[in-house]
């Protein structure tokens, strides 16, 4: 079975390779059995923004509580609270806007802070960070990821495609490379599309808001490989440490259509009132795509397999598939549409779920059985 130790071969590919169909009898069918859900937020506050979950080699779980700018550590599979660290600010061990979490060598937690434009290296069990690296970047990056010990990637999703600041609907993701000291090595090494926001200029107001049906970029790193997926279509592009493309594959999947009920629910969920709320509603109704994004999310597990969540119609379980780098599906399973997986180590899967009873996002842990 795929969850035992295995040798993962890397294929250098050119072009698109169709991924195996789910009905293939060689595809293992797996069950996700929920073993724990963590709903006790720190400081007595409800979690309302959980950008990422990270898991180290001892299966300690780290959750970024971005509403309070702290990191919460929980013990292995049962979710027992261990400690919290960080806090809002600009000093050592403080954060302005936690955007990503990453476990690097020696179980050091790497925390990306887009507001302070820096990375914080926080070793396991330590009471204070080991070091803080300021990134030489003028934009407000949405992600900063260590690709190798000497190379860091930043992605800025709100960059303009042209120098014309009036073109609010013409933006893209700009990717830059940095050295281990944060110095810029190369800007705009790659540029990718984005439409995860609703953009509108009306009555002298420029509005940028979340797009409930928008497409976005998902990223993952494993063994000095950088993986990028555009949720508008189930296609994974693989890059080396210099961000040169070395492979690509796509999945055969039809995204569910956006219905009038979907649009009504999205508009009703808009919280902004007054002029801004009116602009948001108007801009959203003019930017409704025919289908939902094809993909929920993507990550790479501890064995180097690529996991992709394929979207199904609302209120139905989404299909999660496990692929090799050459595009073969080796396993698949179903999870509720409120769940987004973030990591798999051994036979445990970790994710974030929207829990209506709790009133916000929670951390969920599943056992994996074939």
C-alpha positions, -999 to 999 in steps of 0.1 A, spaced: 0 0 0 12 36 -7 14 46 29 43 22 37 79 33 30 84 36 -8 109 48 -33 94 78 -52 108 82 -87 109 117 -102 100 121 -138 110 150 -160 80 157 -182 70 180 -209 34 189 -218 3 175 -202 -1 139 -192 -37 127 -186 -42 113 -151 -57 79 -146 -94 76 -142 -110 70 -108 -126 38 -119 -93 21 -126 -92 -10 -104 -56 -4 -96 -66 28 -77 -68 20 -39 -100 31 -22 -93 46 12 -115 56 42 -109 88 62 -120 81 98 -122 112 120 -103 106 152 -102 141 166 -115 177 161 -99 206 180 -123 233 188 -108 248 220 -93 281 207 -66 299 228 -73 330 248 -110 321 250 -115 335 215 -131 316 186 -107 309 158 -119 328 127 -88 327 105 -66 295 102 -44 299 72 -25 267 77 -18 236 97 17 221 99 28 188 114 63 179 125 81 145 126 67 136 160 32 145 148 29 176 169 3 198 153 9 236 148 -20 259 139 -17 295 131 -44 316 148 -41 346 125 -69 365 144 -45 367 174 -12 363 155 -1 334 176 9 298 169 -8 270 189 10 237 194 -11 206 201 2 171 211 2 145 184 -31 129 174 -53 137 204 -51 175 200 -41 181 236 -30 217 241 8 220 246 16 257 243 10 289 224 36 314 213 40 346 193 17 376 195 9 407 175 37 431 170 70 438 152 95 425 178 113 391 178 88 363 182 59 386 172 39 387 140 19 412 119 1 389 96 9 351 96 5 338 61 21 304 59 36 277 82 63 252 71 83 226 90 119 225 79 150 206 91 152 196 127 115 202 132 120 239 131 88 258 124 91 284 97 65 312 100 59 336 71 48 371 82 36 391 52 30 423 71 65 425 86 80 410 54 100 384 72 104 348 81 107 335 117 126 303 125 112 288 157 128 254 168 106 228 184 104 231 222 122 265 223 107 294 241 120 320 216 128 320 179 162 310 166 164 338 141 143 362 120 151 368 83 138 400 67 129 396 31 140 421 5 107 426 -12 87 458 -16 53 442 -21 30 426 4 36 389 -4 9 364 3 33 335 8 70 329 16 83 293 14 117 279 19 126 257 -11 161 248 -1 184 258 28 197 286 6 166 296 -14 133 312 -5 103 319 -27 78 347 -23 45 350 -41 27 383 -45 -8 379 -57 -18 415 -59 9 428 -84 -1 447 -114 4 432 -148 12 466 -162 25 499 -148 -10 513 -152 -24 516 -117 -59 522 -131 -62 486 -143 -77 471 -112 -89 440 -131 -55 432 -146 -34 416 -119 -12 386 -116 9 365 -92 46 376 -93 71 351 -80 105 360 -67 136 342 -55 156 351 -24 188 339 -7 188 324 28 196 359 41 164 373 25 183 393 -2 165 394 -36 182 371 -61 156 374 -89 123 392 -92 94 382 -114 110 348 -121 75 335 -129 41 352 -134 8 334 -130 -28 343 -134 -52 351 -105 -88 360 -101 -95 351 -65 -107 387 -58 -136 408 -70 -123 441 -83 -145 471 -90 -142 509 -94 -174 527 -88 -184 561 -74 -148 570 -68 -142 538 -47 -118 510 -57 -131 478 -41 -111 446 -37 -130 417 -21 -129 380 -18 -144 361 -48 -165 331 -36 -161 315 -70 -126 328 -78 -96 307 -89 -64 309 -69 -29 294 -68 -19 267 -44 17 258 -36 37 230 -20 73 221 -15 90 187 -12 126 175 -17 137 208 -33 107 206 -57 82 234 -59 46 225 -69 20 249 -82 -16 243 -90 -42 268 -104 -76 258 -90 -93 268 -122 -82 234 -136 -67 203 -120 -32 208 -134 0 206 -114 32 222 -126 65 211 -111 96 233 -108 132 228 -97 151 249 -72 156 276 -98 119 277 -106 125 261 -140 97 238 -151 106 201 -150 72 185 -152 34 189 -155 3 167 -154 -34 173 -154 -65 154 -140 -97 146 -159 -124 163 -139 -155 184 -147 -161 212 -122 -197 216 -110 -218 244 -124 -225 276 -105 -263 277 -100 -286 306 -93 -290 293 -57 -252 293 -53 -251 330 -64 -279 340 -40 -262 323 -11 -229 341 -19 -245 375 -22 -265 369 10 -233 360 28 -217 394 20 -213 413 53 -204 447 40 -231 473 44 -237 507 27 -219 518 -4 -191 493 -2 -216 464 2 -236 476 -28 -204 478 -49 -194 443 -38 -227 428 -47 -228 446 -80 -192 436 -89 -198 400 -78 -229 395 -99 -210 407 -130 -181 383 -123 -199 350 -118 -182 321 -137 -201 292 -152 -185 267 -129 -169 264 -95 -131 261 -93 -122 225 -102 -99 221 -72 -102 226 -34 -66 225 -25 -33 206 -30 -4 195 -9 25 169 -9 26 143 18 56 130 37 63 103 11 63 127 -18 29 119 -32 7 148 -45 -28 151 -30 -55 171 -48 -90 178 -36 -114 177 -66 -145 198 -61 -180 183 -63 -214 201 -62 -220 220 -29 -231 199 1 -216 167 -14 -183 150 -4 -153 161 -24 -130 136 -40 -94 136 -28 -68 118 -50 -32 108 -44 -10 111 -74 26 104 -84 47 130 -102 39 114 -135 2 119 -130 -9 84 -120 -37 82 -93 -27 56 -68 -54 62 -41 -86 82 -35 -111 89 -8 -141 112 0 -143 139 26 -170 164 35 -170 196 14 -163 217 45 -129 200 50 -96 211 34 -67 187 40 -33 203 48 -9 175 56 -5 137 58 21 119 79 21 82 81 -16 71 84 -29 104 98 -44 132 77 -47 168 91 -70 195 79 -92 225 85 -130 223 86 -158 248 89 -179 238 118 -214 256 119 -219 245 156 -186 260 166 -191 291 145 -157 290 128 -129 269 115 -115 239 135 -86 215 131 -96 179 122 -75 147 123 -83 116 104 -69 81 103 -63 66 69 -75 30 61 -74 11 29 
